[in-house]
């Protein structure tokens, strides 16, 4: 089991005890004492401290340190059902072309099936004779078990997309290399999404990463349509487009158009006669719509123009207006520079200069740091 985490000590305390197999925790530069806490509370967990935020690439580090032929992923707020990983290993043993087993995800205390599961089960790609379930070209990492050699040979997750929707590029690359990816209904994972999330920031990431993935692997007409969709998608779409443009050189450097058969399969998922498969946009749209992903922060319930409860703390809405051009993840100096460029006043600049010098993965994290500074 490889778990990637950052500043989620409370979630780790709830989830790590539920894992049945050996766990490698890869810490993405937490500032909340997570690594020391885990070593003390869960001494059998192997902790790897990266010292900085590598996003989804942290899973690559964990997979390289694993010694087993298969690696199960989990987030700090997810875990696998009892017996699920034994079943997954049996399925992978019996299907040597299978590189990714996408399990059924049950969400929240009420254990409702994630809508993505129905989309994967109804994939128009059908079931290939040598695979255990419907073929897919997308999956949720926290509900996936991978064949380690195939995963690493495909490069794992990359630093262009970085985080959120990172699965699609890996999925199509594995398929292009001849590997299979299947949804397997009876391998079950549980996901209790952490409340400390930023839905607006994630929607921006969804737009950015959909466009970057298109640049990396899709034909130029598809890229153009993705860019047009982003430009017409309101403020969040335009922000996502702007952030994608800033990462464009890296995406172009890694561009490799999919083989025609994989591009045809990808298009079938987008336009097929049955329920579309779990492409990046569908996955992220469903995730951002979940009520359990509401943002919870020290400013909850405040209206624009209200004073922050902490003296000397900028209004969070005004703060984010002055950070609208930030390309997350961003360090403190990036935040200060962006705020200055957007005309922030001295009080706001001072507040940003006082937050811890680390990477912040979105507006929610910045606002929490500003409100919680001493």
N, C-alpha and C positions, 0 to 999 in steps of 0.2 A: 504494500500500500504506500503510495506517495501522496502526501498532503502538502500543498503549498498554502502559505498563510502570511498575513501581514497585519499586525495590530488587532488581532482577534483572540485575545487571551481567554475571554469568557466563553466564546464559542468552542475553543479548543478544549476547555475543561469539560464541556458537555459532550463533545463528540469523540474524543480520543479513547475514552473508556469503552466505547461501543465496537471498536475495531477488533476483529478476531485474528488477524494475521499480523506479522511484523510490520511496523510503521516507520517510514522515513519522513520526518517533517522538515521541509525546506522553508526557512524563514526569510522573507523578502525585506529584511532591514527593519524589523519591528522596533518601535520605540516604547512599547508598553511592557517590556520585560517578559514577553512570551517565551523566548528560548530558555531562560533560567527557570521560569515557572514550570515548563514542560519537563525539563530535566529533573526537577525536584518532585513533581507530582506524578510523572509517568516515566520512571527511570528506564523502562524497556524500549521507549521510543528513541530512535536515533535522530538527533537534531543536527541539521546542517545550517549554519548561519552564513548567509550571503553578504550581509553588511550593506546591501543596497537592494533596490527594487528591480527585479528582472521580469516582473509580470509573469505571464504564462510560461516563460522559459525556465522558471524555477522547477517545473515538472521535469524538464530535460535533465537537470542536475540530479534530481532524485532518481530518475530512471537509470542514469549512468552509474549511480552508486548501488543500484539493486543487483542482486545476484540470481534472481529467479527468471524463468523464461517469460513470465507474464507479469504485468504491473497493473494494479488497479489504482485509479485516481479517486480522490475524494477532496472536497473542499473542507474548510474548517467548520462548516455548518451542515455537513452531510456524512452519511455512513452507509454501509451495505447491510442488508438484512442477514440474519443468521443463516449460514449455509450457502449464501449467494455466491461467494467466491469459489467454493468447492465446485459448485455447479458450473461456474464460468470456466474454471480450469478444465473440467471434463469436456465442455463444448469446444474449447480451443484445441485440446488434444485431438479431438475427433475431426476437426476441420482445419487442416494445416495451412490452407490459403487464407484463413480468417485473421486479419490484423487488428480489427477493432470490433469488440462486442459492446453494443450499446444496450444497456439494461433499461428496465422499466423504472421510472422515477415516481415515487409517492411524495407529495409535497405537504408540509405542515403537519400539525398534530392530528388533523382530520384525515390525513393520508389520502388526499385526492390525487388521482393520476395526473401528471403533468400533461397538458394538451399536446405537447410535442410527441408523446408516446403514441397517441392515436395517429398522428401524421406519419410517424415512422412505420407503424403497423400497416398503414394503408399506402405505403410507398408505391408509386406507379412503376418502379423499376422491377417489382416482383421478387421472387426468391430463386436464386441460382441453384442448380442441382448440388453443388458442393459446399453450399453455405447453410447455416442453421436457421435462417430467418430472412425477412425482407431485406433487400439491399438498400443501403442508405448512402448519402454523400454528405452527411452532417451528423453531429452527435453532441451531447453535452458531456464535457470532460469529467464532471463530478459523478457521472453515471456510466463511465466507460472503463473497460478492461482492455489493455492493448498487448499485442505480442511485442515484446521488448525489442527484438532485433529489427522488426519492420519499422517500429516507431522511430528508433534511433537512425536507421538508414534513411528515412524520409526527412530527417532533420528535426523531428519533434516540432514544437511550437516556435514561432519566429519573433524577432524584435521589431518587425514592421507593424503588424497588427497589435502586438504587445499583450493586450488583455481585452477580453470580452468579445465573443464571437471568433476566437482564435482557432476554433475547430475546423472551419470549412476549408481553409487552405491545406491543412494537413490531410483532411479527408480526400480531397480530389487528388493530391499528390500520391497518396497510398493507392488509390484506384488506378491512377495512371501507371503506376509501377506493377500493376497486376494483382494487388492484394484485394481481399474482400472486406467489406464492412457490413455488419448485419445487426438488426434489432432482434433481441432475444427476450421474449415476454416474461419468462419465468426466472430471470436473473434480476433481482429487485434491489434498488437503492432507496434510501430515505434522504430527503432534503428539507431542512427547516431553515428557510432563508433568514439570514441575520437582518435585524431591523436597521443596522447602521449602513444603509445604502443610499445612494443618490440617484433616484429615477431619472431626473432631468439630465444629469451628467452622463448617465448610461445611455440615454437616447442619443445624445450627441456622439458618444463612442460608437453606437450602433451604426450611425450614418457614416462616420469616418472609416470604420473598419470594413463595412460593406464595400465602400468605394476602393479602399486599399486592396482588399482581396480581389476585386475585379481587375485592378491594374496589374496585380501580380500574376493572374492566371487566365483572365477572360479576354475574348476578342475586343478590339477597340469599339465597335458599336455598342457592346454591352457596357463598357466603361462609360461611354458617352451618355447612355440612358441612365446609368447610376448617378452620374454627375448632375444630370438634368433633374432627376427625382430629388436629389439633395437640395439643389438650388430652389426648387419649388416647395420645399418641405418646411417653410416657416423659419423662425429664428434658430431652432435647434438643427434643422437641416443645413442652414447656411453656416452655422458654427462647425458642424461636422465636416462640411465641404472645405472650409478654411483649414481646419486641423489636418485634413487629408492632404491638402496641397503642401503643407509644411513637411509632410513625410514622403512626398512624392519621389524625391531623388532615390531614397532607399528602396521604395517599391519598384521603381523602374530598373534599378540595379539587379533586383531579384526576379524580374519579369520572365516568365516562361509559359507560353500559351499552352493550354491543355491539348492533348491529342483529340482529334475529332470525335472519337467515340465517347470520351468522357465529357466533352462539351455538349454533345447531343444528349447524354444522360442528364447533365445538369439542367439543360433547357427543358427536358421532359418533366423534371421536378417542378419547374416554374410554371409550365403551361399544360401539364398532363391532364387527362380527362378525370382522374380521380383526385382525392385529397393530395395536395402537393407535399413533397417530402420536406424534411426539416432543414431547409436552407438557412443561411445566416440571418436574413431579414426576418423570416418567420420565427426563428428561435428567439431572437432578441425582442421582437414585438411581443411575443407571448410572455417573456420574462418581465418586460417592463410593465405589462398590464397586470401582473399579479399584485393583489392588494397587500400581500405580506412584504412587498418590497418598498413600502412607503418610506420616505426619508424621515428619520428621527434625529433631531439635533437640538442644540441648546436654544435655537431661535424658533422652534415650532410654535405656531400660533401667532407669531408677530406679523404685523402689517407694515407695509412700506411707510416710513415716516416715524414709526415708533422708536423710542430709544431702547438700546440694548440694556438688559438688566445689569450688566457689569459696567461700572463707570469707566469711561475711556475706551470702551469697545465699540467699534464702528457698527452701524446697522448692517446686518448680514446681506440684505438685499442690495444696498448701495455698494457693499464690498464686492459682491459678485459682478455688478455692473462694471466695476473698474478692473475686473480680472477676466473680462469676456474674451480676450485674445490669447489666453494661456493654453498651451499645448500640454495637457497632462499625460503622464506624470511630470510634475515640475518641482524643482527645489525652491527653497526660500528666496534665493537671489532672483530666480525667474519671476516669482510672484511680485517682488518689490519692483523689478524693472517694468513689468507689464502694468502695474498700478501707476507708476510714474508716467508712462507713456499715455495712459488713459486719463491723466489729469487728476489723480487722487490727491486729497489734501494731506497735510503733514501728519495729522492724527492717524489716518489710515496707513500711511507709509510706516510710521513708528510701530503701529500694531503688527504689521507684517514682519518688520525687522525683529520683533520680539518672539516670534513663533520658533519652535525647534528647527534646527537646520537639517532637514531630511526631505525626502521626496513625498509629495502629496499626490494621491491618485485621482482627485476630483474636487469640485467646489465644496462638497460636504465636508471633506477632511480638512480643508483650509478653514472653513468657518468654525468648525469645532476647535481647531488649534487656536484660532484668534480668540474665541470666547473663553477658552480654558487656560490661557496663558496667565502666569502669575505676575 
